[in-house]
Amino acid sequence: MPMTRREILKRTALLGATAAIAPRILANSPGSPAHHLSLPALPYAFDALEPAIDAQTMRIHHGRHHAGYVSKFNKALESISGEPSLDQLLARIPDVPGSVRTSIRNNGGGAYNHAMFWESMAPIGEGGAPGGELAAGLNRDFGSVAAFQEAFSEQAGSVFGSGWAWLILRESDNKLAVTSTPNQDNPLMKGVVAEERLGTPLLGLDVWEHAYYLHYQNRRADYVSNWWKVVNWDAVAGRLP
């Protein structure tokens, strides 16, 4: 049976901190319920990330893949009462009605992950560099920023099939860590991903083939290497709680 508003509020009472780090994806379409999503506009032109990521890939990735996740997520919400936010639903996937649980997991995850992905990038030369609290944390938990990037790149390369590589503030020990999730899962999904993979997502890299195959074909390592040139470190630092 669909969850009532009372049940939603009870199950998500502890999610205030999580809500604070959600990407800007909860803008409403005119006349839509408050919890419905709309496709966010890219914060730059389709060709702004070239040569790291080509314009045609960006058009298809944003306008078809991301748009598809948003549309299917909104359809699944018709079976859920109340007005839970996306991050609240993702953090309580096992509590979602079984009839739409898979759709909320896949399409809600896809909507969240991609919104964060776009915000995590900027044209070459505009993304800043790791500094302040972020750089201190990377040095503390990885030894250096370079060692973090090496560990992250290795994680991205080791994803079998489709998935994501992540930098997270790990829930279990409040340390920065790299991890990965399959498909459109992410580190918010309690009861879905392993405990050691749970935490606040700070940076995510899409390693589904649709994210790079038009330009790089099977050369995922080249995609990952060039992606570092367009990381928006200011946005990453802004996600630290």
C-alpha positions, 0 to 999 in steps of 0.5 A: 500500500502507498505510504501515508504522509505521516509514515513518510515523515516518521521514516525520514525524520533523521534525514535533515543533514542528507537533504542539505547536500541534495543537488538542485533538482527539485525545481517544480514544473508549473502546476506539478506536485511539490515532490515532482522533478523537472529536468535541470538546465545545464549550467554551461553550453553543451560544448563547454566541456570540450575537448574532455566531453564532446557536445553531442554526448552532452546533448544525448546524455542530458536531453535523453538519458537524464530526461528519461530518468526524471520522467519515469521517476515522476510517473512512479511517484503517482503511487506514493502519497505525501511529498517526500523529497528525492533524497529522502526516498533514496535514503529509504528505498526498502520502505518504498511500496514494492510496486514502484520500488525498482523504478524509484531506485533506478530512475530516482537514482539516475535523476539525482546522480546526473544532476550532481554530475552536471554541477560537478563539472565546469569548463577547463580552467573554471573549476578551481582546485582543491583547497581549504577544508576539502584539500585538508581532508584529502591529504588527511585521508589519502595522503595527498590530492594526487593519491586521491585522484589515483585511487578514484581513477582506479575505482572508476576503471574497476566498475564492471559494466555500468555504474558510478565512482564516488568520493564520499564523506563516509557515514561510518567513520566521517572520513573521505573515501572513494567507492563505487555503485552499480547502475544508478545506485548511490551512497545515499541508499541505505538498505541497498548498498553496503554500509561501507559505501554509505555517506554524503556524496561529494563527487560522482563520475558516470562510467556508463558507456553512454557517458563517453562512448561516442568520443572515446569508444572503449577507452574508459581510462582516457575518459576518466583522465580527461574528466579531471580537467573539467571537475568543478572543485568549488562545487565539490567543496560546497557539498561538505557538511 
